[in-house]
Amino acid sequence: SFMYGVANKQEQYILDARRYAGSLAALNMVLPADIAGKYAVTTTSDMTTTPPSYLVTATPQGNQLLKDTRCGTLTLSSSGIKTKSGTASAVSDCW
């Protein structure tokens, strides 16, 4: 749900700034402690594409990295595309 929150903030940000933010800090967002212990969450923007885009990435760390090989790193793009890097057979298994 945090990744969806970042996506929502990105959409608000582009309306105000006419560009997507390149970091959580630019969105005035802080990773909650319960997530920070399991994932590193970042957002990047690409204003050179038409239309401009962003990508939200959640990379497992610590015990989560060892326990969650099915989903692995999760991404959510500005076009709504969700991905996973793990061994799960379908993205819907992780999202």
C-alpha positions in Angstrom: 0.0 0.0 0.0 3.0 2.3 0.6 4.0 2.0 -3.0 0.5 3.0 -4.1 0.8 6.0 -1.8 4.0 7.0 -3.5 2.3 6.7 -6.9 -0.6 8.9 -5.6 1.9 11.6 -4.4 3.7 11.5 -7.7 0.5 12.2 -9.5 -0.2 15.1 -7.2 3.3 16.4 -7.6 3.3 16.5 -11.4 0.1 18.7 -11.2 1.9 21.2 -9.0 5.5 21.1 -10.3 4.9 19.9 -13.9 7.4 17.1 -13.4 7.6 13.9 -11.3 9.7 13.8 -8.2 13.0 12.0 -8.1 12.9 10.9 -4.5 10.7 10.2 -1.5 12.1 13.3 0.2 10.9 15.5 -2.7 7.4 14.1 -2.1 7.7 14.8 1.6 7.4 11.1 2.3 9.2 9.0 4.9 9.4 5.2 4.8 7.4 3.9 7.8 9.5 1.9 10.3 7.7 -1.3 9.8 8.5 -1.2 6.0 12.0 0.2 6.4 13.1 -3.0 8.2 12.0 -5.1 5.3 12.3 -3.0 2.1 14.3 -0.1 0.7 11.7 1.9 -1.3 12.8 4.4 -3.9 11.2 6.5 -6.6 12.8 7.8 -9.8 11.5 9.9 -12.5 12.3 10.2 -16.2 11.3 13.5 -17.7 13.0 12.8 -21.1 10.2 10.4 -22.2 6.9 11.3 -23.7 4.9 11.2 -21.6 7.1 11.7 -18.5 7.3 8.7 -16.2 8.2 7.5 -12.8 9.1 4.1 -11.2 8.5 3.1 -7.6 10.8 0.2 -6.5 10.7 -1.8 -3.3 13.9 -3.9 -2.8 13.8 -6.5 0.0 16.6 -6.3 2.6 17.7 -8.2 5.6 15.4 -11.1 6.6 12.9 -10.2 3.9 15.5 -10.7 1.3 16.1 -14.3 2.6 12.4 -15.1 3.2 10.8 -13.7 0.1 12.4 -15.3 -3.0 9.0 -15.7 -4.6 8.4 -11.9 -5.1 11.8 -10.3 -4.7 12.0 -6.7 -5.9 8.7 -5.1 -6.7 8.1 -2.2 -9.0 5.2 0.0 -9.9 5.4 2.3 -12.9 3.5 5.5 -13.8 1.6 3.6 -16.3 0.4 1.1 -13.6 2.6 -1.8 -14.7 3.6 -4.0 -11.7 6.6 -6.3 -11.8 8.4 -8.7 -9.5 11.9 -10.2 -9.8 11.3 -13.4 -7.8 10.4 -16.9 -8.7 6.6 -16.6 -8.4 4.8 -17.7 -11.5 2.7 -14.6 -11.8 2.9 -11.0 -10.8 -0.5 -11.3 -9.2 1.0 -13.8 -6.7 3.0 -10.8 -5.2 0.6 -7.9 -5.8 
